[in-house]
């Protein structure tokens, strides 16, 4: 070959080596670009899928209503606890939720029906709750009503069966472990970052709920509270309907 091309054998070997290195460099650049795109897609997919149904901004007035009589420091601690609980609930639903359901033989439609009834009942209760004056929302009472950070503030108000079902669905669509473990770990980290962003949004919305109420005013606050409760009731009915549609579709 060296005689046909007129080049020495060592020169041909150098050209072949340089071409191989350039090809490997180009493949690494393409792989890096694909990995970065996959990371952004995983982060945005988790955040965009969970934010509308969690709706922390719309639930901020309800959080303030349920924590009336509490001081600002107590509300801040409750907001932090709710954000932390929500993060771990969604994290467990994302990574092990589908496996737990398969172990007990429970399908996602059944979870939607049962959980949707809980959400609808909770929204109905808030919708028909007596009107609370704006002064009582801001007033700090030494013996205010006791409220737990997990129930009902975290579940079902913030993280209900709808958001848990979405997280389980996202987790069931993750890549198989037989693929590249490094890429799987990177995508898992991006998904966890999306959950952390949801938790941060919950904390900020609940922590500054009093400022949202102050901006809306007395009548505006009551309207937003009733509207948020009605939307929560509708979300529960929609979750039930989605679960029943899948169940009835399977039986037909």
N, C-alpha and C positions, 0 to 999 in steps of 0.2 A: 504493500500500500504506500509505503514511503517513496518508492521509486515512481509510482504513478502520479502522485501529487507533487512530487518534487520537494517535499519537506522532510527534514530529518525525523527519525522515530521519536526522539525526546521532545521535539517541538509539538508533534501530534499529541503526545501524552499530556503535555502542558495544556494544550487547547481543550482536550477532553476533560481534564480535571477542573479547569476554570468554568467550563460550561455546566458541569455537574454542580459546582458550588453556587453558580448563579441561579440554576434551577431550584436548588434547595432553599436558597434565600428567598426566592419568589414564592415558593410554596409556604414558607414560614410566615411571610407577610400576609398571604391570603388567609392562612389559618388564624392569624392574630385578628384580622379584620372580621372574619366570620365569628370568632369567639366573642369579640366585643359586641357585635350585633346581637348575638344570642343572649348575652348578659342583659343588654338594654331591653330586649324583647321580653325576657323572663321577668324583669323588674316591673316593666310597664303593664304586662299582662296581669300580674298579681294585684298591683295597685288599682288599675282601672277596673278590674272585675269585682273587687271587694268594696271600693269606695262608694259606689251608688247605693248599695244595699246596706252597708254599715251606716252611712249618712251621719257622721258625727256632728256636722254643722247644724243640720235640721233637728237633731236630738238634744242639742245644747239647752234649749228652753225646758225640755222635759227633765233633764238632769238637774237644772236649777230648781225646778218645782219639787222634785223628790228630795232634794237636799236643803229645802228651806229651813231656816232656823240654825243652820250651821255657819260657822265662821269662815272667813276666807282661807285661813290656814287648813281648816278641816276639809273644805271643798277641794283645795289643791291636793291634799293627801288622798282624798277619794278619787280625784281625777287621775292621779298617778297610779293608784291601785287598779282602777278600771282599765287604763291603758296597758298595764303590765298583764293583767288577767286576760285581756282581749288578745294580746300578742301570743301568749302561750296556748290559748284555746285555738286560735287560728293556726298556730304552728303545729299543734297536735293533729288538727283536722287535715292539714295539708300533707303531712308525711305519714301518719299512721291511721288516719281516720278510715280510709277505704279498707285497710287490712282488718281493723277492728270490726267493721260492719260485715265483712266476709266471714270472719270467725264466728260471729253470732248469727249469721244467716239473715241479716237485716239489709234490705236494699235502700238505696237513696230515696226512691219515691215514698217509702213508708216513713222515713225520717222527715221528709218534707211535709207529709200530711200531719203527723203528730206534732212536730214543731210549729207548723203553721197555725194550728189550733191554739197553741200556747201564746204565740205572738198576737193573734187576733183577739184573744181574750184579754191580754194585757193592754192592747190598744183600745179596746172597748171600755175597759175600766178607766183608763186615763181620759177618754173622750167624754165620759159622763161624770167625771170627778167634779166636785163643787168648785166654783170659781174662787181663786185665792187672790186677795188684793195684792197690789204690787208692793205695798209697804211690808207685808208679811214675808215676801220673798227675800227682801234685803235685810230684814230684822234678824238679829242674832239672839237666840233664846238660850238660856243656860241649860234647859232641859228640852232641847229640840227633839223631834221625832227620830228614833233610831233608824239607821239605814245601813244596809250591808253593801260592801263594795262588789261582792260577787252577784248576789241576787237581791234586787232585780236590776242593779245598775249595769253589771257586765252582761249577764244573761237573764232574760232574753232581750233587754233594752238595746244594748250595744251590739253584742255578738249573738244573734239568734240562729235558728236552724237554717235560715236562708243563706247567711254568710258562711256558716259551717258547711252547708251542702256545696256551695260554690268552691270553698277551699278543698273539700274532698274530691270534687270533680277535677279541679286543677291538679291535685296530687295523683289522681288515677291516670292522668295523661302525661306523667313525667317519663323521661327516657328509660329504657330498660337498663339494669345494672350491667348487662353484658357489653355495653359500649365502653367508651373511654371513661375511666373512673375520674380522671382529672377534670374533664369537661363536665361530667355529672356533678362533681363537687362545686365547680364554678357556678353552674346553673342553680344548684341548691342554695348557694350563698346569695345569688341575685334574688331568688324568691324570698329568702329570709329578710333581705334588705327591703323588699316590697312590703312585707308584713311589718317591719320596723317603721316604715314610713306611715302606714295606716295607724299604728299605735301612737306615733308622734302627732298625727292629725287629731286623733281622739283626745289626747292630753291637752293640746292647745285649745281645741274647741270647748272642752269641759272646764278647763282652768279659767278661761276668760268668758264663761257663759254669762256672768253678771254684767260684763260690759256690753255684750250683745243685747241683753235685756234692757240696759239703760239706753242703748241706742234706739231700740224699738219703741219704748214707752209702755204705758200701762195697757192700753187697748191693743196695741200692736203685739205685745207679749202674749196676751190672751188669745189673739187670733192665731199667732204662730204655734202656740201650745196646742190649741184645738186642731189646727191643720196638721201638725206633726203627729198627733195622736190618731187622726183619721187616716193619714198616710200609713202609719204603722199598722192600723187595722186592715187597710187594703193590702199591704204587703203580706200580712198573715193569710188573708183569703187567697191571694195570688199564689202563695207557696202551697196552700192546700190544693188549689185547682191544678197546679202543675203536677203535684204528686198523684192526684186522682186521675189526671189525663193519662199519665204513663201507666198507672196500674190498670185502668180500664182498657187502654190500648193493648196491653199484654193479654188480657183475658178475652178480648173479642176475637 
